């Protein structure tokens, strides 16, 4: 696993990438990092500043809201599956006593 870049370096790269008029790919090449790495750093900086990624067809917070909602829905679905399993086992337990032998 490669060693992570220092936080100060990341902040400087993000600041220069935002202030320069160059594309993300050009800015990344000038610092010797990949474009995807720079994109990830920009997203992390946006989250740290309370900003969100802009979506072309939705509002500015749609991407983050969907992620939060998906996380909550997955958690709820898992909880419901566990409850169903408990009820299924309880039904089998009580049915065992009621059914004729």
VOPA-574264 format. One record per atom (N, C-alpha, C): residue number from 1; residue in one letter; x negated, y, z negated; atom name. Coordinates in steps of 0.05 Angstrom, whole numbers, plus 32768, in hexadecimal, padded with zeros to 4 digits. Layout:
VOPA-574264
[pt NUM, 'a', [X, Y, Z], 'CA']
...
end
This chain:
VOPA-574264
[pt 1, 'x', [7FEF, 7FE8, 8000], 'N']
[pt 1, 'x', [8000, 8000, 8000], 'CA']
[pt 1, 'x', [7FEE, 8019, 8000], 'C']
[pt 2, 'x', [7FF4, 802C, 8012], 'N']
[pt 2, 'x', [7FE3, 8044, 8013], 'CA']
[pt 2, 'x', [7FE7, 8055, 7FFA], 'C']
[pt 3, 'x', [7FD3, 8064, 7FF3], 'N']
[pt 3, 'x', [7FD6, 8076, 7FDC], 'CA']
[pt 3, 'x', [7FE7, 808E, 7FE4], 'C']
[pt 4, 'x', [7FF9, 8097, 7FD1], 'N']
[pt 4, 'x', [800A, 80AD, 7FD8], 'CA']
[pt 4, 'x', [7FFB, 80C7, 7FD9], 'C']
[pt 5, 'x', [8005, 80DA, 7FE8], 'N']
[pt 5, 'x', [7FF9, 80F4, 7FEA], 'CA']
[pt 5, 'x', [8000, 8104, 7FD1], 'C']
[pt 6, 'x', [7FEE, 8115, 7FC9], 'N']
[pt 6, 'x', [7FF4, 8126, 7FB0], 'CA']
[pt 6, 'x', [800C, 8137, 7FB5], 'C']
[pt 7, 'x', [801A, 813C, 7F9F], 'N']
[pt 7, 'x', [8033, 814C, 7FA0], 'CA']
[pt 7, 'x', [802E, 8168, 7FAB], 'C']
[pt 8, 'x', [8017, 8174, 7FA4], 'N']
[pt 8, 'x', [8011, 818F, 7FAD], 'CA']
[pt 8, 'x', [800E, 818F, 7FCC], 'C']
[pt 9, 'x', [8001, 817A, 7FD7], 'N']
[pt 9, 'x', [7FFE, 8178, 7FF3], 'CA']
[pt 9, 'x', [8019, 8176, 8001], 'C']
[pt 10, 'x', [802B, 8165, 7FF5], 'N']
[pt 10, 'x', [8046, 8162, 8001], 'CA']
[pt 10, 'x', [8054, 817D, 8001], 'C']
[pt 11, 'x', [8053, 818C, 7FEB], 'N']
[pt 11, 'x', [8061, 81A6, 7FEA], 'CA']
[pt 11, 'x', [8056, 81B9, 7FFF], 'C']
[pt 12, 'x', [803C, 81B9, 8003], 'N']
[pt 12, 'x', [8030, 81CB, 8017], 'CA']
[pt 12, 'x', [8038, 81C3, 8033], 'C']
[pt 13, 'x', [8038, 81A9, 8039], 'N']
[pt 13, 'x', [8040, 819F, 8053], 'CA']
[pt 13, 'x', [805D, 81A7, 8059], 'C']
[pt 14, 'x', [806F, 81A3, 8045], 'N']
[pt 14, 'x', [808B, 81A9, 8049], 'CA']
[pt 14, 'x', [808F, 81C7, 804D], 'C']
[pt 15, 'x', [8081, 81D7, 803E], 'N']
[pt 15, 'x', [8083, 81F4, 8041], 'CA']
[pt 15, 'x', [807A, 81FD, 805D], 'C']
[pt 16, 'x', [8063, 81F3, 8066], 'N']
[pt 16, 'x', [8059, 81FA, 8080], 'CA']
[pt 16, 'x', [806B, 81F0, 8096], 'C']
[pt 17, 'x', [8076, 81D8, 8093], 'N']
[pt 17, 'x', [8087, 81CD, 80A8], 'CA']
[pt 17, 'x', [80A1, 81DD, 80AB], 'C']
[pt 18, 'x', [80AB, 81E7, 8094], 'N']
[pt 18, 'x', [80C4, 81F7, 8095], 'CA']
[pt 18, 'x', [80BF, 8213, 80A0], 'C']
[pt 19, 'x', [80A8, 821F, 809A], 'N']
[pt 19, 'x', [80A2, 823A, 80A2], 'CA']
[pt 19, 'x', [8098, 823C, 80BF], 'C']
[pt 20, 'x', [808B, 8228, 80C9], 'N']
[pt 20, 'x', [8080, 822A, 80E4], 'CA']
[pt 20, 'x', [8097, 8225, 80F8], 'C']
[pt 21, 'x', [8093, 822E, 810F], 'N']
[pt 21, 'x', [80A7, 822B, 8124], 'CA']
[pt 21, 'x', [80A3, 8211, 8134], 'C']
[pt 22, 'x', [8090, 8200, 812B], 'N']
[pt 22, 'x', [808A, 81E8, 8139], 'CA']
[pt 22, 'x', [809D, 81D2, 8133], 'C']
[pt 23, 'x', [809D, 81BE, 8144], 'N']
[pt 23, 'x', [80AF, 81A6, 8140], 'CA']
[pt 23, 'x', [80A4, 8196, 8129], 'C']
[pt 24, 'x', [80B5, 8184, 811F], 'N']
[pt 24, 'x', [80AC, 8172, 8109], 'CA']
[pt 24, 'x', [8095, 8161, 8111], 'C']
[pt 25, 'x', [8095, 8157, 812A], 'N']
[pt 25, 'x', [807F, 8146, 8133], 'CA']
[pt 25, 'x', [8065, 8155, 8134], 'C']
[pt 26, 'x', [8065, 816E, 813E], 'N']
[pt 26, 'x', [804D, 817E, 8140], 'CA']
[pt 26, 'x', [8042, 8184, 8124], 'C']
[pt 27, 'x', [8054, 818B, 8112], 'N']
[pt 27, 'x', [804B, 8191, 80F7], 'CA']
[pt 27, 'x', [803F, 8179, 80E9], 'C']
[pt 28, 'x', [804B, 8162, 80ED], 'N']
[pt 28, 'x', [8041, 8149, 80E1], 'CA']
[pt 28, 'x', [8026, 8142, 80EC], 'C']
[pt 29, 'x', [8023, 8145, 8106], 'N']
[pt 29, 'x', [8009, 813F, 8113], 'CA']
[pt 29, 'x', [7FF3, 8151, 8108], 'C']
[pt 30, 'x', [7FF9, 816A, 8104], 'N']
[pt 30, 'x', [7FE5, 817D, 80FB], 'CA']
[pt 30, 'x', [7FDB, 8177, 80DF], 'C']
[pt 31, 'x', [7FEB, 8169, 80CF], 'N']
[pt 31, 'x', [7FE3, 8161, 80B4], 'CA']
[pt 31, 'x', [7FDA, 8144, 80B2], 'C']
[pt 32, 'x', [7FDC, 8136, 80C8], 'N']
[pt 32, 'x', [7FD2, 811B, 80C9], 'CA']
[pt 32, 'x', [7FE5, 8107, 80BB], 'C']
[pt 33, 'x', [7FFF, 810D, 80BC], 'N']
[pt 33, 'x', [8013, 80FA, 80B1], 'CA']
[pt 33, 'x', [8027, 80F4, 80C7], 'C']
[pt 34, 'x', [8037, 80DF, 80C2], 'N']
[pt 34, 'x', [804B, 80D7, 80D6], 'CA']
[pt 34, 'x', [8063, 80EA, 80D5], 'C']
[pt 35, 'x', [8072, 80EB, 80EB], 'N']
[pt 35, 'x', [808A, 80FB, 80EC], 'CA']
[pt 35, 'x', [809F, 80F2, 80D8], 'C']
[pt 36, 'x', [80A1, 80D7, 80D5], 'N']
[pt 36, 'x', [80B5, 80CC, 80C2], 'CA']
[pt 36, 'x', [80AD, 80D3, 80A5], 'C']
[pt 37, 'x', [8094, 80D3, 80A0], 'N']
[pt 37, 'x', [808A, 80DB, 8085], 'CA']
[pt 37, 'x', [8092, 80F8, 807F], 'C']
[pt 38, 'x', [808D, 8109, 8092], 'N']
[pt 38, 'x', [8094, 8125, 808E], 'CA']
[pt 38, 'x', [80B2, 8129, 808B], 'C']
[pt 39, 'x', [80C1, 811A, 809B], 'N']
[pt 39, 'x', [80DE, 811B, 8098], 'CA']
[pt 39, 'x', [80E8, 8113, 807D], 'C']
[pt 40, 'x', [80DC, 80FD, 8072], 'N']
[pt 40, 'x', [80E2, 80F4, 8058], 'CA']
[pt 40, 'x', [80DC, 8109, 8043], 'C']
[pt 41, 'x', [80C4, 8115, 8045], 'N']
[pt 41, 'x', [80BC, 812A, 8032], 'CA']
[pt 41, 'x', [80CF, 8142, 8033], 'C']
[pt 42, 'x', [80D8, 8149, 804C], 'N']
[pt 42, 'x', [80EB, 815F, 804E], 'CA']
[pt 42, 'x', [8106, 8159, 8041], 'C']
[pt 43, 'x', [810F, 8140, 8044], 'N']
[pt 43, 'x', [8128, 8138, 8037], 'CA']
[pt 43, 'x', [8126, 8138, 8019], 'C']
[pt 44, 'x', [810F, 812E, 800F], 'N']
[pt 44, 'x', [810A, 812E, 7FF2], 'CA']
[pt 44, 'x', [8109, 814A, 7FE7], 'C']
[pt 45, 'x', [80FD, 815C, 7FF6], 'N']
[pt 45, 'x', [80FB, 8178, 7FED], 'CA']
[pt 45, 'x', [8116, 8185, 7FED], 'C']
[pt 46, 'x', [8127, 817E, 8001], 'N']
[pt 46, 'x', [8142, 8189, 8002], 'CA']
[pt 46, 'x', [8152, 8180, 7FEA], 'C']
[pt 47, 'x', [8150, 8166, 7FE4], 'N']
[pt 47, 'x', [815E, 815B, 7FCD], 'CA']
[pt 47, 'x', [8154, 8168, 7FB3], 'C']
[pt 48, 'x', [813B, 816D, 7FB1], 'N']
[pt 48, 'x', [812F, 8179, 7F9A], 'CA']
[pt 48, 'x', [8138, 8196, 7F96], 'C']
[pt 49, 'x', [813E, 81A4, 7FAC], 'N']
[pt 49, 'x', [8146, 81BF, 7FAC], 'CA']
[pt 49, 'x', [8165, 81C2, 7FAB], 'C']
[pt 50, 'x', [8173, 81AC, 7FAB], 'N']
[pt 50, 'x', [8190, 81AD, 7FAA], 'CA']
[pt 50, 'x', [819D, 81B0, 7FC5], 'C']
[pt 51, 'x', [818D, 81AE, 7FDA], 'N']
[pt 51, 'x', [8197, 81B0, 7FF5], 'CA']
[pt 51, 'x', [819D, 8194, 7FFF], 'C']
[pt 52, 'x', [81AC, 8192, 8015], 'N']
[pt 52, 'x', [81B2, 8178, 8021], 'CA']
[pt 52, 'x', [81AC, 8179, 803E], 'C']
[pt 53, 'x', [81AA, 8161, 804A], 'N']
[pt 53, 'x', [81A5, 815F, 8067], 'CA']
[pt 53, 'x', [81BD, 8169, 8076], 'C']
[pt 54, 'x', [81B8, 8178, 808B], 'N']
[pt 54, 'x', [81CE, 8182, 809C], 'CA']
[pt 54, 'x', [81D7, 816C, 80AF], 'C']
[pt 55, 'x', [81F1, 8169, 80B2], 'N']
[pt 55, 'x', [81FC, 8156, 80C5], 'CA']
[pt 55, 'x', [820A, 8166, 80DB], 'C']
[pt 56, 'x', [8206, 815D, 80F3], 'N']
[pt 56, 'x', [8211, 816D, 810A], 'CA']
[pt 56, 'x', [822F, 816C, 810C], 'C']
[pt 57, 'x', [823C, 8157, 8102], 'N']
[pt 57, 'x', [8259, 8155, 8105], 'CA']
[pt 57, 'x', [8268, 8159, 80EA], 'C']
[pt 58, 'x', [825A, 815D, 80D5], 'N']
[pt 58, 'x', [8267, 8160, 80BB], 'CA']
[pt 58, 'x', [825B, 8178, 80AC], 'C']
[pt 59, 'x', [8265, 817C, 8094], 'N']
[pt 59, 'x', [825C, 8192, 8084], 'CA']
[pt 59, 'x', [8240, 818C, 8079], 'C']
[pt 60, 'x', [8234, 81A0, 806C], 'N']
[pt 60, 'x', [8219, 819D, 8063], 'CA']
[pt 60, 'x', [8215, 8188, 804D], 'C']
[pt 61, 'x', [8229, 8181, 803E], 'N']
[pt 61, 'x', [8226, 816D, 8029], 'CA']
[pt 61, 'x', [8232, 8152, 8030], 'C']
[pt 62, 'x', [823A, 814E, 8049], 'N']
[pt 62, 'x', [8247, 8135, 8051], 'CA']
[pt 62, 'x', [8235, 811D, 804E], 'C']
[pt 63, 'x', [821B, 811F, 8055], 'N']
[pt 63, 'x', [8209, 8109, 8054], 'CA']
[pt 63, 'x', [8204, 8100, 8037], 'C']
[pt 64, 'x', [8200, 8112, 8025], 'N']
[pt 64, 'x', [81FB, 810B, 8009], 'CA']
[pt 64, 'x', [8215, 8101, 7FFC], 'C']
[pt 65, 'x', [822C, 810E, 8002], 'N']
[pt 65, 'x', [8245, 8105, 7FF7], 'CA']
[pt 65, 'x', [824B, 80E8, 7FFF], 'C']
[pt 66, 'x', [8246, 80E1, 8018], 'N']
[pt 66, 'x', [824B, 80C6, 8022], 'CA']
[pt 66, 'x', [8239, 80B2, 8014], 'C']
[pt 67, 'x', [8220, 80B9, 800F], 'N']
[pt 67, 'x', [820D, 80A7, 8001], 'CA']
[pt 67, 'x', [8217, 80A2, 7FE5], 'C']
[pt 68, 'x', [821F, 80B7, 7FD7], 'N']
[pt 68, 'x', [8229, 80B5, 7FBC], 'CA']
[pt 68, 'x', [8242, 80A4, 7FBB], 'C']
[pt 69, 'x', [8254, 80AA, 7FCD], 'N']
[pt 69, 'x', [826D, 809B, 7FCE], 'CA']
[pt 69, 'x', [8268, 807E, 7FD5], 'C']
[pt 70, 'x', [8257, 8078, 7FE8], 'N']
[pt 70, 'x', [8250, 805C, 7FEE], 'CA']
[pt 70, 'x', [8245, 804E, 7FD6], 'C']
[pt 71, 'x', [8233, 805B, 7FC8], 'N']
[pt 71, 'x', [8227, 804E, 7FB0], 'CA']
[pt 71, 'x', [823C, 8048, 7F9B], 'C']
[pt 72, 'x', [824F, 805B, 7F97], 'N']
[pt 72, 'x', [8264, 8056, 7F83], 'CA']
[pt 72, 'x', [8277, 8040, 7F8D], 'C']
[pt 73, 'x', [827D, 803F, 7FA6], 'N']
[pt 73, 'x', [828F, 802B, 7FB1], 'CA']
[pt 73, 'x', [8282, 800F, 7FAF], 'C']
[pt 74, 'x', [8268, 800D, 7FB5], 'N']
[pt 74, 'x', [825A, 7FF3, 7FB2], 'CA']
[pt 74, 'x', [825A, 7FEA, 7F95], 'C']
[pt 75, 'x', [8256, 7FFC, 7F83], 'N']
[pt 75, 'x', [8256, 7FF6, 7F66], 'CA']
[pt 75, 'x', [8272, 7FEC, 7F5E], 'C']
[pt 76, 'x', [8287, 7FF9, 7F67], 'N']
[pt 76, 'x', [82A2, 7FF2, 7F61], 'CA']
[pt 76, 'x', [82A9, 7FD7, 7F6D], 'C']
[pt 77, 'x', [82A1, 7FD2, 7F86], 'N']
[pt 77, 'x', [82A6, 7FB8, 7F93], 'CA']
[pt 77, 'x', [8299, 7FA2, 7F84], 'C']
[pt 78, 'x', [8281, 7FA6, 7F7B], 'N']
[pt 78, 'x', [8272, 7F91, 7F6B], 'CA']
[pt 78, 'x', [8281, 7F8B, 7F51], 'C']
[pt 79, 'x', [828A, 7FA0, 7F44], 'N']
[pt 79, 'x', [8299, 7F9D, 7F2B], 'CA']
[pt 79, 'x', [82B3, 7F8D, 7F30], 'C']
[pt 80, 'x', [82C1, 7F94, 7F46], 'N']
[pt 80, 'x', [82DA, 7F86, 7F4C], 'CA']
[pt 80, 'x', [82D5, 7F68, 7F53], 'C']
[pt 81, 'x', [82BF, 7F63, 7F61], 'N']
[pt 81, 'x', [82B9, 7F47, 7F67], 'CA']
[pt 81, 'x', [82B3, 7F37, 7F4D], 'C']
[pt 82, 'x', [82A5, 7F44, 7F3A], 'N']
[pt 82, 'x', [82A0, 7F36, 7F21], 'CA']
[pt 82, 'x', [82BA, 7F31, 7F11], 'C']
[pt 83, 'x', [82CC, 7F45, 7F11], 'N']
[pt 83, 'x', [82E6, 7F41, 7F04], 'CA']
[pt 83, 'x', [82F6, 7F2B, 7F11], 'C']
[pt 84, 'x', [82F6, 7F2A, 7F2B], 'N']
[pt 84, 'x', [8304, 7F14, 7F3A], 'CA']
[pt 84, 'x', [82F9, 7EF9, 7F32], 'C']
[pt 85, 'x', [82DF, 7EF7, 7F30], 'N']
[pt 85, 'x', [82D2, 7EDD, 7F28], 'CA']
[pt 85, 'x', [82DB, 7ED5, 7F0C], 'C']
[pt 86, 'x', [82DB, 7EE8, 7EFA], 'N']
[pt 86, 'x', [82E4, 7EE2, 7EDE], 'CA']
[pt 86, 'x', [8301, 7ED9, 7EDE], 'C']
[pt 87, 'x', [8312, 7EE7, 7EED], 'N']
[pt 87, 'x', [832F, 7EDF, 7EEE], 'CA']
[pt 87, 'x', [8332, 7EC3, 7EFC], 'C']
[pt 88, 'x', [8322, 7EBE, 7F10], 'N']
[pt 88, 'x', [8323, 7EA4, 7F1D], 'CA']
[pt 88, 'x', [831C, 7E8D, 7F0A], 'C']
[pt 89, 'x', [8307, 7E91, 7EFB], 'N']
[pt 89, 'x', [82FE, 7E7D, 7EE7], 'CA']
[pt 89, 'x', [8312, 7E7A, 7ED1], 'C']
[pt 90, 'x', [831E, 7E90, 7EC7], 'N']
[pt 90, 'x', [8332, 7E8F, 7EB2], 'CA']
[pt 90, 'x', [834B, 7E80, 7EBC], 'C']
[pt 91, 'x', [8353, 7E85, 7ED4], 'N']
[pt 91, 'x', [836A, 7E77, 7EDF], 'CA']
[pt 91, 'x', [8365, 7E59, 7EE1], 'C']
[pt 92, 'x', [834D, 7E52, 7EEA], 'N']
[pt 92, 'x', [8346, 7E35, 7EEB], 'CA']
[pt 92, 'x', [8346, 7E29, 7ED0], 'C']
[pt 93, 'x', [833C, 7E37, 7EBC], 'N']
[pt 93, 'x', [833B, 7E2C, 7EA1], 'CA']
[pt 93, 'x', [8357, 7E27, 7E95], 'C']
[pt 94, 'x', [8368, 7E3B, 7E98], 'N']
[pt 94, 'x', [8383, 7E38, 7E8D], 'CA']
[pt 94, 'x', [8394, 7E25, 7E9E], 'C']
[pt 95, 'x', [8390, 7E24, 7EB8], 'N']
[pt 95, 'x', [839F, 7E11, 7EC8], 'CA']
[pt 95, 'x', [8397, 7DF4, 7EC1], 'C']
[pt 96, 'x', [837F, 7DF0, 7EB9], 'N']
[pt 96, 'x', [8376, 7DD5, 7EB1], 'CA']
[pt 96, 'x', [8387, 7DCA, 7E9A], 'C']
[pt 97, 'x', [838F, 7DDB, 7E87], 'N']
[pt 97, 'x', [839E, 7DD3, 7E70], 'CA']
[pt 97, 'x', [83BC, 7DCE, 7E77], 'C']
[pt 98, 'x', [83C6, 7DDC, 7E8B], 'N']
[pt 98, 'x', [83E2, 7DDB, 7E92], 'CA']
[pt 98, 'x', [83E8, 7DC4, 7EA6], 'C']
[pt 99, 'x', [83D6, 7DBF, 7EB8], 'N']
[pt 99, 'x', [83DB, 7DAA, 7ECC], 'CA']
[pt 99, 'x', [83DD, 7D8E, 7EBF], 'C']
[pt 100, 'x', [83EF, 7D7E, 7ECA], 'N']
[pt 100, 'x', [83F1, 7D62, 7EBF], 'CA']
[pt 100, 'x', [83D8, 7D52, 7EC6], 'C']
[pt 101, 'x', [83D2, 7D3F, 7EB4], 'N']
[pt 101, 'x', [83BA, 7D30, 7EB8], 'CA']
[pt 101, 'x', [83BF, 7D15, 7EC5], 'C']
end
